[in-house]
Amino acid sequence: MVLFIIVVLAAIAFEYSNGFHDAANAIATVVSTKVLTPRQAIALAAFFNLTGALTGTAVASTIGQGIVDTKVITMTTVLCALLGALIWNLLTWWMGLPSSSSHALIGGLSGAAVASARGDWSVLKWNTGLMPKVVVPMLTSPVIGFLLGAFLMALLFVLLRPFTPHLVHKIFGKAQLVSAAWMAHSHGTNDAQKTMGVIALALFTGTKSGAFKDLPPMFNFLHTPDFVVDKWVVILCAATMAAGTAAGGWRIIRTLGHKMVKLQPVHGFAAETSAAVIIQVASHWGIPLSTTHVISTSIMGVGAVKRFSGVKWTVVERIVWAWLLTLPATGLIGYVLARLAQ
């Protein structure tokens, strides 16, 4: 029971870090275009992250039972996975790199599971989970984000040509409030569910191992003989992510909103709308998408249409390296921690 409490605390810490690490996903553009002040933008993102997190559990089910074989998972495995993801989140946040919290958690879980299975890689569900729902989306979603962002921006350029810059700025200053809210809501529907899945996995594992059988009746809500995501888990994760988002992630906001490309409200609207559409579709199908990858490449696509040389490709290169390293790095950290625990 003590170990389970530690796991839940680690999950809360990760979810909180996910909130402030990925706050930039929802609000970097609306801050950089000066449509909202930083405080207003964070309040908006926190609220709509909360509403999104309370919507559905398809992604949570994928994380909890679709990535690794649950038969080899112990409470220690879950704890090592969370610690590996949390370490990577804090490291990349400190460096101001918008890496993927989703891939950090998946990498940590995969590495810890392989360690728990004594090096047996067959515990990873390659064909039904990792390949179709993690690896393929990891490669295709940034490309789709870039192309959709570029397409929407090009379409807006054509449609808005008859209007004056002042009128365009005025219209999209208001429209970007809607797109930023939708982006924050979409982020909540996908990212918050990943920690829900891990806590549900810990509950399922604890019930299976008999860790909860001698507890007083008041703790009966912990018994989870079948893998389900209970309401209290949903509410806990939603509230924690909203609190983390409210704390803000200024280092990453500066990278996405200022360093990569200079944006105006119409560009922010195009980037946020493109990213929100992609994330919403992925959440519906239970795909634990990297919201970071999608919004970053949507901003790149919008910026490239505006002026290709306007995108600071040296910053983009640093971001891409962080993306490529996230899965193997967190997998290694999760593996080492689980081996040390053994």
C-alpha positions as MATLAB code, in Angstrom:
seq = 'MVLFIIVVLAAIAFEYSNGFHDAANAIATVVSTKVLTPRQAIALAAFFNLTGALTGTAVASTIGQGIVDTKVITMTTVLCALLGALIWNLLTWWMGLPSSSSHALIGGLSGAAVASARGDWSVLKWNTGLMPKVVVPMLTSPVIGFLLGAFLMALLFVLLRPFTPHLVHKIFGKAQLVSAAWMAHSHGTNDAQKTMGVIALALFTGTKSGAFKDLPPMFNFLHTPDFVVDKWVVILCAATMAAGTAAGGWRIIRTLGHKMVKLQPVHGFAAETSAAVIIQVASHWGIPLSTTHVISTSIMGVGAVKRFSGVKWTVVERIVWAWLLTLPATGLIGYVLARLAQ';
ca = [
       0.000    0.000    0.000;
       2.895    2.362    0.806;
       4.410    1.673   -2.608;
       1.066    2.413   -4.282;
       0.865    5.772   -2.488;
       4.386    6.568   -3.730;
       3.318    5.597   -7.269;
       0.295    7.917   -7.099;
       2.474   10.767   -5.790;
       4.956   10.164   -8.627;
       2.054   10.143  -11.103;
       0.787   13.458   -9.705;
       4.293   14.935   -9.952;
       4.563   13.768  -13.568;
       1.114   15.097  -14.451;
       1.955   18.435  -12.842;
       5.222   18.588  -14.818;
       3.233   17.658  -17.922;
       1.007   20.649  -17.262;
       3.764   23.248  -16.960;
       6.017   21.510  -19.513;
       3.299   21.410  -22.163;
       1.501   24.646  -21.241;
       3.357   26.158  -24.173;
       1.548   23.786  -26.545;
      -1.709   25.593  -25.984;
      -0.686   29.181  -25.350;
       2.690   29.941  -26.953;
       1.099   31.431  -30.061;
      -1.591   33.430  -28.257;
       1.109   34.928  -25.986;
       3.540   35.691  -28.807;
       0.833   37.444  -30.854;
      -0.075   39.526  -27.764;
      -3.759   38.633  -28.074;
      -3.660   37.691  -24.383;
      -1.285   38.543  -21.583;
       0.703   35.566  -20.222;
      -1.486   35.374  -17.099;
      -4.714   35.464  -19.121;
      -3.396   32.826  -21.520;
      -2.386   30.470  -18.718;
      -5.793   30.857  -17.047;
      -7.497   30.015  -20.354;
      -5.203   27.018  -20.939;
      -5.680   25.688  -17.401;
      -9.481   25.823  -17.662;
      -9.716   24.179  -21.088;
      -7.057   21.590  -20.243;
      -9.387   20.651  -17.387;
     -12.463   20.352  -19.620;
     -10.513   18.261  -22.113;
      -9.113   15.956  -19.439;
     -12.639   15.122  -18.298;
     -13.575   13.907  -21.780;
     -13.107   10.201  -22.592;
     -10.557    7.542  -21.610;
      -9.547    5.937  -24.936;
      -5.948    7.174  -24.712;
      -5.718    6.076  -21.059;
      -6.688    2.527  -22.061;
      -4.000    2.485  -24.757;
      -1.301    3.551  -22.285;
      -2.484    1.244  -19.497;
      -2.939   -1.980  -21.419;
      -1.972   -1.447  -25.061;
       1.783   -0.758  -24.870;
       3.242   -3.528  -22.666;
       2.136   -6.937  -21.374;
       0.413   -6.199  -18.060;
       1.377   -9.661  -16.715;
       4.957   -8.538  -16.044;
       4.035   -5.159  -14.577;
       4.541   -4.596  -10.871;
       4.038   -1.497   -8.768;
       7.804   -0.941   -8.935;
       7.680   -1.067  -12.752;
       5.064    1.692  -12.829;
       7.059    3.808  -10.371;
      10.283    3.489  -12.421;
       8.396    4.396  -15.608;
       6.998    7.547  -14.010;
      10.361    8.570  -12.542;
      12.077    8.098  -15.918;
       9.500   10.289  -17.647;
       9.604   12.904  -14.883;
      13.418   13.162  -15.020;
      13.318   13.716  -18.791;
      10.505   16.275  -18.504;
      12.439   18.321  -15.975;
      15.664   18.106  -17.985;
      14.090   19.260  -21.256;
      12.050   21.937  -19.459;
      15.264   23.301  -17.938;
      16.816   23.402  -21.431;
      13.694   25.089  -22.858;
      13.058   22.231  -25.312;
       9.448   21.298  -26.160;
       9.934   17.516  -25.997;
       7.058   15.042  -25.763;
       5.761   14.144  -22.295;
       3.757   11.381  -23.966;
       6.780    9.726  -25.497;
       8.681   10.211  -22.233;
       6.026    8.218  -20.369;
       5.781    5.537  -23.070;
       9.578    5.199  -23.210;
       9.858    4.972  -19.430;
       7.104    2.347  -19.259;
       8.629    0.286  -22.067;
      12.128    0.328  -20.548;
      10.880   -0.526  -17.056;
       8.719   -3.357  -18.442;
      11.668   -4.918  -20.301;
      13.735   -4.739  -17.106;
      10.914   -6.341  -15.096;
      10.795   -9.147  -17.670;
      14.553   -9.710  -17.273;
      15.399   -8.410  -20.733;
      12.540  -10.113  -22.586;
      11.620   -7.642  -25.355;
       8.517   -9.648  -26.296;
       6.663   -7.947  -23.398;
       6.389   -4.886  -25.644;
       3.252   -4.997  -27.793;
       4.934   -4.004  -31.049;
       2.296   -5.017  -33.586;
      -0.863   -3.952  -31.758;
       0.353   -1.016  -29.670;
       3.791    0.516  -30.099;
       4.048    0.430  -33.883;
       0.543    1.563  -34.974;
      -0.218    3.880  -32.028;
       3.203    5.308  -31.117;
       5.927    4.901  -33.751;
       3.826    5.533  -36.879;
       2.014    8.593  -35.386;
       5.381    9.861  -34.085;
       6.688    9.923  -37.666;
       3.532   11.019  -39.483;
       1.915   13.551  -37.114;
       4.735   16.150  -37.400;
       4.536   15.921  -41.197;
       0.733   16.244  -41.133;
       1.019   19.152  -38.675;
       3.481   20.964  -40.934;
       1.433   20.377  -44.102;
      -1.949   21.198  -42.551;
      -0.564   24.358  -40.935;
       0.990   25.419  -44.249;
      -2.197   24.613  -46.198;
      -4.504   26.494  -43.825;
      -2.164   29.496  -43.777;
      -1.935   29.551  -47.590;
      -5.739   29.300  -47.822;
      -6.163   32.207  -45.403;
      -3.693   34.294  -47.415;
      -5.857   33.809  -50.524;
      -9.169   34.433  -48.760;
      -7.977   37.478  -46.826;
      -6.199   39.266  -49.657;
      -9.047   41.804  -50.223;
      -9.007   42.898  -46.551;
      -6.756   45.456  -44.896;
      -4.064   44.238  -42.445;
      -5.764   46.202  -39.650;
      -9.098   44.398  -40.207;
      -7.399   40.976  -40.457;
      -5.536   41.633  -37.225;
      -8.752   42.702  -35.482;
     -10.761   39.674  -36.669;
      -8.130   37.068  -35.839;
      -7.291   38.706  -32.533;
     -10.745   37.486  -31.458;
     -10.709   34.255  -33.495;
      -7.460   33.218  -31.855;
      -9.177   33.114  -28.471;
     -11.370   30.331  -29.844;
      -8.492   28.445  -31.486;
      -6.327   28.695  -28.336;
      -9.187   27.377  -26.191;
      -9.765   24.500  -28.623;
      -6.058   23.696  -28.653;
      -5.971   23.626  -24.832;
      -9.083   21.423  -24.726;
      -7.559   19.028  -27.273;
      -4.329   18.904  -25.283;
      -6.313   17.907  -22.192;
      -8.193   15.152  -24.046;
      -4.903   13.511  -25.026;
      -2.137   14.337  -22.561;
      -3.990   14.121  -19.235;
      -5.277   10.660  -20.118;
      -1.776    9.175  -20.250;
      -1.260    9.510  -16.500;
      -4.796    8.248  -15.924;
      -3.788    5.089  -17.779;
      -0.683    4.624  -15.624;
      -2.608    5.037  -12.336;
      -5.272    2.626  -13.619;
      -2.469    0.177  -14.460;
      -1.091    0.538  -10.909;
      -4.568   -0.123   -9.457;
      -5.028   -3.170  -11.693;
      -1.551   -4.478  -10.794;
      -2.080   -3.875   -7.066;
      -5.434   -5.687   -7.118;
      -3.956   -8.618   -9.058;
      -1.038   -8.959   -6.607;
      -3.302   -8.774   -3.543;
      -1.829   -5.512   -2.260;
      -5.270   -4.129   -1.399;
      -7.003   -7.232    0.015;
      -6.414   -6.525    3.733;
      -7.348   -2.860    3.619;
     -10.371   -1.461    5.534;
     -13.699   -1.273    3.646;
     -13.267    2.476    3.110;
     -10.507    1.649    0.597;
     -12.649   -0.694   -1.512;
     -12.586    1.884   -4.313;
      -8.967    0.853   -4.958;
      -9.962   -2.683   -5.983;
      -9.752   -2.865   -9.779;
     -10.026   -6.510  -10.920;
     -10.596   -5.383  -14.512;
      -8.670   -2.608  -16.242;
     -10.923    0.452  -15.993;
     -10.244    4.133  -15.415;
     -12.274    5.188  -12.366;
     -13.841    8.623  -12.084;
     -11.652    9.628   -9.143;
      -8.556    8.937  -11.266;
      -9.947   11.100  -14.084;
     -10.731   13.988  -11.716;
      -7.357   13.753   -9.932;
      -5.372   13.838  -13.184;
      -7.517   16.574  -14.729;
      -7.139   18.841  -11.708;
      -3.386   18.171  -11.442;
      -2.760   18.968  -15.104;
      -4.790   22.168  -14.811;
      -2.735   23.181  -11.756;
       0.508   22.442  -13.604;
      -0.642   24.458  -16.595;
      -1.511   27.345  -14.277;
       2.099   27.314  -13.069;
       3.218   28.015  -16.640;
       6.243   26.839  -18.580;
       7.931   30.071  -19.553;
      11.153   28.567  -20.926;
       9.289   26.485  -23.505;
       6.744   29.232  -24.221;
       9.639   31.477  -25.226;
      11.075   28.789  -27.548;
       7.804   28.066  -29.333;
       6.259   31.524  -29.271;
       9.253   33.794  -29.857;
      12.458   32.020  -30.841;
      11.189   29.745  -33.637;
       9.146   32.165  -35.772;
       7.520   35.598  -35.334;
       3.733   35.235  -35.367;
       0.690   37.465  -35.747;
      -2.902   36.523  -34.736;
      -3.818   35.039  -38.138;
      -0.718   32.795  -38.004;
      -1.483   31.752  -34.434;
      -5.056   30.911  -35.427;
      -3.868   28.722  -38.324;
      -1.299   26.862  -36.206;
      -3.641   26.240  -33.251;
      -6.567   25.156  -35.411;
      -4.418   22.734  -37.419;
      -2.934   21.185  -34.275;
      -6.297   20.965  -32.477;
      -7.905   19.078  -35.387;
      -5.098   16.496  -35.495;
      -5.018   15.969  -31.717;
      -8.805   15.657  -31.469;
      -8.894   12.948  -34.156;
      -6.025   11.064  -32.458;
      -7.764   11.203  -29.058;
     -10.941    9.762  -30.577;
      -8.978    6.745  -31.825;
      -7.049    6.270  -28.585;
      -3.704    7.337  -30.066;
      -1.337    8.850  -27.448;
      -0.109   11.564  -29.745;
       2.676   14.012  -28.972;
       0.837   17.311  -28.744;
       4.251   18.982  -28.641;
       5.246   17.580  -32.024;
       1.962   18.592  -33.610;
       1.774   22.212  -32.449;
       5.506   22.763  -33.072;
       5.337   21.553  -36.670;
       2.058   23.414  -37.267;
       3.863   26.612  -36.224;
       6.762   25.676  -38.545;
       4.341   25.117  -41.453;
       2.594   28.425  -40.869;
       5.939   30.212  -40.547;
       7.307   28.610  -43.722;
       4.324   29.903  -45.744;
       4.720   33.347  -44.245;
       8.412   33.381  -45.151;
      10.565   30.259  -45.320;
      13.646   32.083  -44.093;
      11.584   33.494  -41.213;
      11.698   30.122  -39.438;
      14.795   29.833  -37.255;
      15.889   26.394  -38.384;
      18.725   26.178  -35.843;
      16.092   26.235  -33.087;
      14.071   23.656  -35.011;
      17.137   21.403  -35.186;
      17.500   21.438  -31.381;
      13.814   20.590  -31.001;
      14.041   17.670  -33.461;
      17.037   16.201  -31.615;
      15.018   16.301  -28.381;
      12.169   14.490  -30.147;
      14.431   11.758  -31.514;
      16.146   11.172  -28.181;
      13.039   11.094  -25.962;
      11.925    7.461  -26.456;
      15.394    5.836  -26.237;
      16.549    8.112  -23.404;
      13.492    7.567  -21.195;
      13.471    3.866  -22.103;
      17.044    3.606  -20.858;
      16.308    5.576  -17.672;
      13.240    3.430  -16.941;
      15.238    0.245  -17.594;
      18.150    1.284  -15.335;
      15.836    2.352  -12.501;
      13.874   -0.915  -12.674;
      17.088   -2.975  -12.716;
      18.399   -1.066   -9.695;
      15.110   -1.686   -7.907;
      15.489   -5.410   -8.573;
];
